[in-house]
Every structure is written in structure tokens, then in C-alpha cells.
Amino acid sequence: MASLHTFIQDYEWHLARLEELRALLEERRAAARTELERAARPGAHDRLAAQLAAIESAIERIDRGLYGACRRCGTFIPLTVLFQAPHEQRCPDCARLTAKEMAA
């Protein structure tokens, strides 16, 4: 059985990763807002608006304590996925299922 000290260390490690992801999301939100203001084509504007909405939703999920859990099945999304796409709200399995459903 792990000691309390080990649990605290794990908690602090995860909290630090969460703060890194929050900072990454904040940077991407600022960049998306800038791009959105400069977007001239309607298609680009819609794509950037959707991207910005996904980023803001991820930040809101951090604030509510739900970030990192798949919105579809509730399992944890791997950190490697979140660092590549911090706005992702589905685990890899659910993302594949959704892609198949959309293709059908």
C-alpha cells in the first residue's frame, strides 16, 4: 500500500501537469482569438470559431474539475493525447468510434 507521502507526491505531479495544460490552452486561446480577428474567409472564420469554442470548453472543464475525462465514456484521456491536443474531450477509443460513425 502506498504511503500518504506517495499519494501527495502523485497529486502534486498531476497538479503540475494540469497547470502546464492550462497554460498551453491559454496560449492557444490567445492565438486562436488573434487568428479569428484576422480571418477574412468565412470558412476559415467558422473553423477558427469552432477551435476557440473547444479550447474555451476545455478551460471550463479544468475549472469544474472535469478536464481529462472523456465526455463520452468517462475514462481518463492519456496525458500524451492532452499535450498534443489539450482541447480534446474524448479518449482515443471514443474518438475512433465517433470518426467511424461520422464516416458511415
DSSP file (Angstrom, degrees, kcal/mol; ACC not computed):
  #  RESIDUE AA STRUCTURE BP1 BP2  ACC     N-H-->O    O-->H-N    N-H-->O    O-->H-N    TCO  KAPPA ALPHA  PHI   PSI    X-CA   Y-CA   Z-CA
    1    1 A M              0   0    0      0, 0.0     2,-0.1     0, 0.0     0, 0.0   0.000 360.0 360.0 360.0 136.3    0.0    0.0    0.0
    2    2 A A        -     0   0    0      1,-0.1     2,-0.1     2,-0.1     0, 0.0  -0.391 360.0-117.8 -73.2 148.8    1.3    3.4   -0.9
    3    3 A S     >  -     0   0    0      1,-0.1     4,-2.1    -2,-0.1     5,-0.2  -0.362  23.3-109.2 -82.1 165.0    2.1    5.9    1.8
    4    4 A L  H  > S+     0   0    0      1,-0.2     4,-2.5     2,-0.2     5,-0.2   0.881 120.8  57.9 -58.9 -38.9    0.4    9.2    2.3
    5    5 A H  H  > S+     0   0    0      1,-0.2     4,-2.3     2,-0.2    -1,-0.2   0.899 105.5  49.5 -59.4 -41.7    3.7   10.8    1.1
    6    6 A T  H  > S+     0   0    0      2,-0.2     4,-2.6     1,-0.2    -1,-0.2   0.909 110.3  50.4 -64.9 -42.9    3.5    8.9   -2.2
    7    7 A F  H  X S+     0   0    0     -4,-2.1     4,-2.6     1,-0.2    -2,-0.2   0.905 110.7  49.2 -62.1 -41.5   -0.1   10.0   -2.7
    8    8 A I  H  X S+     0   0    0     -4,-2.5     4,-2.7     2,-0.2    -1,-0.2   0.907 110.9  50.0 -64.8 -41.8    0.8   13.6   -2.0
    9    9 A Q  H  X S+     0   0    0     -4,-2.3     4,-2.4     2,-0.2    -2,-0.2   0.929 111.8  48.0 -62.4 -44.8    3.7   13.4   -4.5
   10   10 A D  H  X S+     0   0    0     -4,-2.6     4,-2.6     2,-0.2     5,-0.2   0.919 111.8  50.2 -60.8 -44.0    1.4   11.9   -7.1
   11   11 A Y  H  X S+     0   0    0     -4,-2.6     4,-2.7     1,-0.2    -2,-0.2   0.932 111.5  47.6 -60.0 -47.3   -1.2   14.6   -6.5
   12   12 A E  H  X S+     0   0    0     -4,-2.7     4,-2.1     2,-0.2    -1,-0.2   0.879 111.1  51.7 -63.8 -37.6    1.4   17.4   -6.8
   13   13 A W  H  X S+     0   0    0     -4,-2.4     4,-1.9     2,-0.2    -2,-0.2   0.944 112.9  44.7 -63.3 -47.3    2.8   15.8  -10.0
   14   14 A H  H  X S+     0   0    0     -4,-2.6     4,-2.3     1,-0.2    -2,-0.2   0.879 111.3  53.5 -65.5 -38.1   -0.7   15.6  -11.6
   15   15 A L  H  X S+     0   0    0     -4,-2.7     4,-2.1    -5,-0.2    -1,-0.2   0.895 107.7  51.1 -62.9 -40.3   -1.5   19.2  -10.4
   16   16 A A  H  X S+     0   0    0     -4,-2.1     4,-2.0     2,-0.2    -2,-0.2   0.900 109.8  49.5 -64.3 -40.7    1.7   20.4  -12.1
   17   17 A R  H  X S+     0   0    0     -4,-1.9     4,-2.5     1,-0.2    -2,-0.2   0.900 109.5  52.9 -64.5 -39.6    0.7   18.7  -15.4
   18   18 A L  H  X S+     0   0    0     -4,-2.3     4,-2.4     1,-0.2    -2,-0.2   0.902 108.5  49.1 -62.7 -41.1   -2.7   20.2  -15.2
   19   19 A E  H  X S+     0   0    0     -4,-2.1     4,-2.3     2,-0.2    -1,-0.2   0.873 109.8  52.3 -66.2 -36.6   -1.2   23.7  -14.8
   20   20 A E  H  X S+     0   0    0     -4,-2.0     4,-2.2     2,-0.2    -2,-0.2   0.921 111.2  47.0 -63.0 -43.1    1.0   23.1  -17.8
   21   21 A L  H  X S+     0   0    0     -4,-2.5     4,-2.6     2,-0.2    -2,-0.2   0.885 109.8  52.9 -67.0 -38.3   -2.0   22.1  -19.8
   22   22 A R  H  X S+     0   0    0     -4,-2.4     4,-2.6     2,-0.2    -1,-0.2   0.928 110.0  48.4 -61.1 -44.2   -3.9   25.2  -18.6
   23   23 A A  H  X S+     0   0    0     -4,-2.3     4,-2.3     2,-0.2    -2,-0.2   0.903 111.3  50.3 -62.8 -40.8   -1.0   27.4  -19.7
   24   24 A L  H  X S+     0   0    0     -4,-2.2     4,-2.4     2,-0.2    -2,-0.2   0.916 111.5  48.1 -63.2 -43.1   -1.0   25.6  -23.1
   25   25 A L  H  X S+     0   0    0     -4,-2.6     4,-2.5     2,-0.2    -2,-0.2   0.898 110.1  51.8 -63.6 -40.9   -4.7   26.1  -23.5
   26   26 A E  H  X S+     0   0    0     -4,-2.6     4,-2.2     2,-0.2    -2,-0.2   0.910 110.7  48.6 -62.9 -41.8   -4.4   29.8  -22.6
   27   27 A E  H  X S+     0   0    0     -4,-2.3     4,-2.3     1,-0.2    -2,-0.2   0.927 113.4  46.6 -62.6 -44.7   -1.7   30.3  -25.2
   28   28 A R  H  X S+     0   0    0     -4,-2.4     4,-2.6     1,-0.2    -2,-0.2   0.849 109.8  54.2 -68.2 -33.3   -3.7   28.5  -27.8
   29   29 A R  H  X S+     0   0    0     -4,-2.5     4,-2.5     2,-0.2    -1,-0.2   0.933 109.4  47.5 -65.4 -43.7   -6.8   30.5  -26.9
   30   30 A A  H  X S+     0   0    0     -4,-2.2     4,-2.1     1,-0.2    -2,-0.2   0.920 114.1  47.3 -62.0 -43.4   -4.9   33.8  -27.3
   31   31 A A  H  X S+     0   0    0     -4,-2.3     4,-2.5     1,-0.2    -1,-0.2   0.909 111.9  49.8 -65.1 -41.5   -3.5   32.6  -30.7
   32   32 A A  H  X S+     0   0    0     -4,-2.6     4,-2.6     2,-0.2    -2,-0.2   0.892 109.7  51.1 -65.6 -39.5   -7.0   31.5  -31.9
   33   33 A R  H  X S+     0   0    0     -4,-2.5     4,-2.0     2,-0.2    -1,-0.2   0.915 111.3  48.2 -62.8 -42.0   -8.6   34.8  -30.9
   34   34 A T  H  X S+     0   0    0     -4,-2.1     4,-1.3     2,-0.2    -2,-0.2   0.932 113.8  46.2 -63.4 -46.2   -5.9   36.7  -32.9
   35   35 A E  H  X S+     0   0    0     -4,-2.5     4,-1.2     1,-0.2    -2,-0.2   0.894 110.5  54.1 -63.2 -39.6   -6.4   34.4  -35.9
   36   36 A L  H  < S+     0   0    0     -4,-2.6     3,-0.4     1,-0.2    -1,-0.2   0.892 106.2  51.7 -63.0 -40.0  -10.1   34.8  -35.6
   37   37 A E  H  < S+     0   0    0     -4,-2.0    -1,-0.2     1,-0.2    -2,-0.2   0.820 115.2  42.8 -65.0 -30.5   -9.9   38.6  -35.7
   38   38 A R  H  < S+     0   0    0     -4,-1.3    -1,-0.2    -3,-0.2    -2,-0.2   0.569  84.4 119.2 -92.5 -10.7   -7.7   38.4  -38.8
   39   39 A A     <  +     0   0    0     -4,-1.2    -3,-0.0    -3,-0.4    -4,-0.0  -0.366  32.2 174.2 -64.4 126.7   -9.8   35.7  -40.6
   40   40 A A        +     0   0    0     -2,-0.1    -1,-0.2     5,-0.0    -4,-0.0   0.762  56.4  74.2-102.1 -33.8  -11.1   37.0  -43.9
   41   41 A R  S  > S-     0   0    0      1,-0.1     4,-2.3     2,-0.0     5,-0.2  -0.644  76.1-135.3 -86.5 138.4  -12.7   33.9  -45.4
   42   42 A P  H  > S+     0   0    0      0, 0.0     4,-2.4     0, 0.0     5,-0.2   0.888 105.0  52.6 -58.4 -41.0  -16.0   32.7  -44.0
   43   43 A G  H  > S+     0   0    0      1,-0.2     4,-2.0     2,-0.2     5,-0.2   0.907 111.1  46.2 -62.6 -42.2  -14.8   29.0  -43.9
   44   44 A A  H  > S+     0   0    0      2,-0.2     4,-2.5     1,-0.2     5,-0.2   0.890 110.9  53.6 -66.9 -38.8  -11.7   29.9  -42.0
   45   45 A H  H  X S+     0   0    0     -4,-2.3     4,-2.4     1,-0.2    -2,-0.2   0.925 109.4  47.5 -61.8 -45.3  -13.7   32.0  -39.6
   46   46 A D  H  X S+     0   0    0     -4,-2.4     4,-2.1     2,-0.2    -1,-0.2   0.908 112.5  49.2 -63.9 -42.4  -16.0   29.1  -38.8
   47   47 A R  H  X S+     0   0    0     -4,-2.0     4,-2.1     1,-0.2    -2,-0.2   0.917 113.7  45.9 -63.2 -44.5  -13.2   26.7  -38.3
   48   48 A L  H  X S+     0   0    0     -4,-2.5     4,-2.7     2,-0.2    -2,-0.2   0.868 110.5  53.2 -68.2 -36.9  -11.3   29.1  -36.0
   49   49 A A  H  X S+     0   0    0     -4,-2.4     4,-2.2    -5,-0.2    -1,-0.2   0.899 110.3  47.8 -64.3 -40.0  -14.5   29.9  -34.1
   50   50 A A  H  X S+     0   0    0     -4,-2.1     4,-2.1     2,-0.2    -2,-0.2   0.900 112.0  49.8 -66.4 -40.6  -15.1   26.1  -33.5
   51   51 A Q  H  X S+     0   0    0     -4,-2.1     4,-2.1     2,-0.2    -2,-0.2   0.925 111.2  48.7 -63.7 -44.5  -11.5   25.7  -32.4
   52   52 A L  H  X S+     0   0    0     -4,-2.7     4,-2.7     1,-0.2     5,-0.2   0.903 109.8  52.1 -62.3 -42.0  -11.8   28.6  -30.0
   53   53 A A  H  X S+     0   0    0     -4,-2.2     4,-2.1     1,-0.2    -1,-0.2   0.891 109.2  50.1 -62.1 -39.6  -15.0   27.2  -28.6
   54   54 A A  H  X S+     0   0    0     -4,-2.1     4,-1.9     2,-0.2    -1,-0.2   0.895 111.6  48.3 -66.0 -39.6  -13.3   23.8  -28.0
   55   55 A I  H  X S+     0   0    0     -4,-2.1     4,-2.2     2,-0.2    -2,-0.2   0.932 112.4  47.8 -65.9 -45.9  -10.4   25.5  -26.2
   56   56 A E  H  X S+     0   0    0     -4,-2.7     4,-2.1     1,-0.2    -2,-0.2   0.862 110.1  53.1 -64.6 -35.0  -12.7   27.6  -24.0
   57   57 A S  H  X S+     0   0    0     -4,-2.1     4,-2.2    -5,-0.2    -1,-0.2   0.891 107.9  51.0 -65.1 -39.5  -14.7   24.5  -23.2
   58   58 A A  H  X S+     0   0    0     -4,-1.9     4,-1.9     2,-0.2    -2,-0.2   0.909 109.8  49.5 -64.6 -41.7  -11.6   22.7  -22.1
   59   59 A I  H  X S+     0   0    0     -4,-2.2     4,-2.2     1,-0.2    -2,-0.2   0.905 110.2  51.0 -63.5 -40.5  -10.6   25.6  -19.8
   60   60 A E  H  X S+     0   0    0     -4,-2.1     4,-1.7     1,-0.2    -1,-0.2   0.891 107.4  53.4 -63.0 -39.2  -14.1   25.5  -18.3
   61   61 A R  H  X>S+     0   0    0     -4,-2.2     5,-2.8     2,-0.2     6,-1.3   0.857 106.7  52.7 -65.3 -34.5  -13.7   21.7  -17.7
   62   62 A I  H ><5S+     0   0    0     -4,-1.9     3,-1.3     4,-0.2    -2,-0.2   0.953 109.1  49.5 -61.6 -48.3  -10.5   22.4  -15.9
   63   63 A D  H 3<5S+     0   0    0     -4,-2.2    -2,-0.2     1,-0.3    -1,-0.2   0.822 113.4  46.3 -61.0 -32.0  -12.3   25.0  -13.7
   64   64 A R  H 3<5S-     0   0    0     -4,-1.7    -1,-0.3    -5,-0.1    -2,-0.2   0.485 114.8-114.8 -90.0  -3.4  -15.1   22.5  -13.0
   65   65 A G  T <<5S+     0   0    0     -3,-1.3    -3,-0.2    -4,-0.6    -2,-0.1   0.718  90.2 105.4  79.1  21.1  -12.7   19.6  -12.2
   66   66 A L    > < +     0   0    0     -5,-2.8     3,-1.5    -6,-0.2    -4,-0.2   0.450  41.6 124.2-109.9  -4.5  -13.8   17.5  -15.2
   67   67 A Y  T 3   +     0   0    0     -6,-1.3     3,-0.1     1,-0.2    22,-0.1  -0.300  69.8  27.1 -65.0 138.6  -10.8   18.0  -17.5
   68   68 A G  T 3  S+     0   0    0      1,-0.3     9,-3.5    20,-0.3     2,-0.4   0.316  93.9 108.1  94.8  -7.7   -9.0   14.9  -18.7
   69   69 A A  B <  S-A   76   0A   0     -3,-1.5    -1,-0.3     7,-0.2     7,-0.2  -0.869  78.5-108.0-102.4 136.6  -12.1   12.7  -18.5
   70   70 A C     >  -     0   0    0      5,-3.4     4,-1.1    -2,-0.4    20,-0.2  -0.380  17.6-144.4 -62.3 132.7  -13.7   11.5  -21.7
   71   71 A R  T  4 S+     0   0    0     18,-3.2    -1,-0.2     1,-0.2    19,-0.1   0.720  97.2  45.0 -71.2 -19.9  -17.1   13.2  -22.3
   72   72 A R  T  4 S+     0   0    0     17,-0.3    -1,-0.2     3,-0.1    18,-0.1   0.919 133.6   6.6 -90.1 -50.1  -18.5   10.1  -23.8
   73   73 A C  T  4 S-     0   0    0      2,-0.1    -2,-0.1    18,-0.0     3,-0.1   0.575  89.3-123.5-115.3 -13.0  -17.3    7.2  -21.5
   74   74 A G     <  +     0   0    0     -4,-1.1    -3,-0.1     1,-0.3     3,-0.1   0.379  62.5 134.9  88.1  -5.7  -15.7    8.9  -18.6
   75   75 A T        -     0   0    0     -6,-0.1    -5,-3.4     1,-0.1    -1,-0.3  -0.329  64.6 -91.0 -73.4 162.4  -12.3    7.2  -18.8
   76   76 A F  B     -A   69   0A   0     -7,-0.2    -7,-0.2    -3,-0.1    -1,-0.1  -0.510  32.5-130.2 -75.8 139.7   -9.2    9.3  -18.5
   77   77 A I        -     0   0    0     -9,-3.5    14,-0.1    -2,-0.2     5,-0.1  -0.770  35.6-105.4 -86.1 129.5   -7.6   10.7  -21.6
   78   78 A P    >>  -     0   0    0      0, 0.0     4,-2.1     0, 0.0     3,-0.7  -0.221  20.3-125.1 -57.8 143.4   -3.9    9.9  -21.7
   79   79 A L  H 3> S+     0   0    0      1,-0.2     4,-2.8     2,-0.2     5,-0.2   0.849 110.6  61.5 -57.1 -35.3   -1.6   12.9  -21.0
   80   80 A T  H 3> S+     0   0    0      1,-0.2     4,-1.1     2,-0.2    -1,-0.2   0.894 106.6  45.6 -60.1 -38.2    0.2   12.3  -24.3
   81   81 A V  H <> S+     0   0    0     -3,-0.7     4,-2.9     2,-0.2     3,-0.3   0.925 112.5  50.2 -68.4 -45.0   -3.0   13.0  -26.1
   82   82 A L  H  < S+     0   0    0     -4,-2.1    -2,-0.2     1,-0.2    -1,-0.2   0.863 108.6  51.4 -65.5 -35.9   -3.8   16.0  -24.0
   83   83 A F  H  < S+     0   0    0     -4,-2.8    -1,-0.2     1,-0.2    -2,-0.2   0.798 115.0  43.7 -72.2 -25.8   -0.4   17.6  -24.5
   84   84 A Q  H  < S+     0   0    0     -4,-1.1    -2,-0.2    -3,-0.3    -1,-0.2   0.880 137.7  11.0 -79.9 -40.9   -0.8   17.1  -28.3
   85   85 A A    ><  +     0   0    0     -4,-2.9     3,-2.5    -5,-0.1    -1,-0.2  -0.694  69.1 179.6-138.5  80.6   -4.4   18.3  -28.4
   86   86 A P  T 3  S+     0   0    0      0, 0.0   -18,-0.1     0, 0.0    -4,-0.1   0.666  81.6  59.4 -63.1 -15.5   -5.2   19.9  -25.0
   87   87 A H  T 3  S+     0   0    0     -5,-0.0    -5,-0.1   -29,-0.0     2,-0.0   0.494  77.1 121.7 -88.7  -3.1   -8.7   20.7  -26.1
   88   88 A E    <   -     0   0    0     -3,-2.5   -20,-0.3    -7,-0.2   -11,-0.1  -0.351  36.1-179.9 -63.0 136.6   -9.5   17.1  -26.8
   89   89 A Q        +     0   0    0      2,-0.1   -18,-3.2   -22,-0.1     2,-0.4   0.218  57.1  70.9-124.7  12.2  -12.5   15.9  -24.8
   90   90 A R  S    S-     0   0    0    -20,-0.2   -20,-0.1   -19,-0.1   -14,-0.0  -0.978  78.7-118.5-129.8 145.4  -12.7   12.2  -25.9
   91   91 A C     >  -     0   0    0     -2,-0.4     4,-2.5     1,-0.1     5,-0.2  -0.327  41.0-100.5 -70.1 163.0  -10.5    9.3  -25.2
   92   92 A P  H  > S+     0   0    0      0, 0.0     4,-2.2     0, 0.0     5,-0.2   0.873 122.3  52.5 -55.9 -39.5   -8.8    7.7  -28.2
   93   93 A D  H  > S+     0   0    0      1,-0.2     4,-2.2     2,-0.2     5,-0.1   0.937 112.7  43.2 -63.4 -46.5  -11.3    4.8  -28.3
   94   94 A C  H  > S+     0   0    0      2,-0.2     4,-2.6     1,-0.2    -1,-0.2   0.855 111.0  55.7 -68.6 -34.3  -14.3    7.1  -28.3
   95   95 A A  H  X S+     0   0    0     -4,-2.5     4,-2.1     2,-0.2    -1,-0.2   0.908 109.2  47.5 -63.6 -40.8  -12.6    9.5  -30.9
   96   96 A R  H  X S+     0   0    0     -4,-2.2     4,-2.3    -5,-0.2    -2,-0.2   0.919 111.9  49.9 -65.4 -43.0  -12.2    6.5  -33.2
   97   97 A L  H  X S+     0   0    0     -4,-2.2     4,-2.5     1,-0.2    -2,-0.2   0.919 111.1  49.0 -60.7 -43.9  -15.8    5.4  -32.7
   98   98 A T  H  X S+     0   0    0     -4,-2.6     4,-2.3     1,-0.2    -1,-0.2   0.898 110.1  51.3 -63.6 -40.7  -17.1    9.0  -33.4
   99   99 A A  H  X S+     0   0    0     -4,-2.1     4,-1.6     2,-0.2    -1,-0.2   0.899 111.4  47.8 -64.0 -40.2  -14.9    9.1  -36.6
  100  100 A K  H  X S+     0   0    0     -4,-2.3     4,-1.5     2,-0.2    -2,-0.2   0.909 111.3  50.6 -65.7 -41.9  -16.4    5.8  -37.8
  101  101 A E  H  < S+     0   0    0     -4,-2.5    -2,-0.2     1,-0.2    -1,-0.2   0.885 110.9  48.5 -63.0 -39.3  -19.9    7.0  -37.0
  102  102 A M  H  < S+     0   0    0     -4,-2.3    -1,-0.2     1,-0.2    -2,-0.2   0.831 110.4  51.7 -70.7 -31.3  -19.4   10.2  -38.9
  103  103 A A  H  <        0   0    0     -4,-1.6    -1,-0.2     1,-0.2    -2,-0.2   0.759 360.0 360.0 -75.6 -25.1  -17.9    8.3  -41.9
  104  104 A A     <        0   0    0     -4,-1.5    -1,-0.2    -5,-0.1    -2,-0.2   0.483 360.0 360.0 -75.9 360.0  -20.9    5.9  -42.1
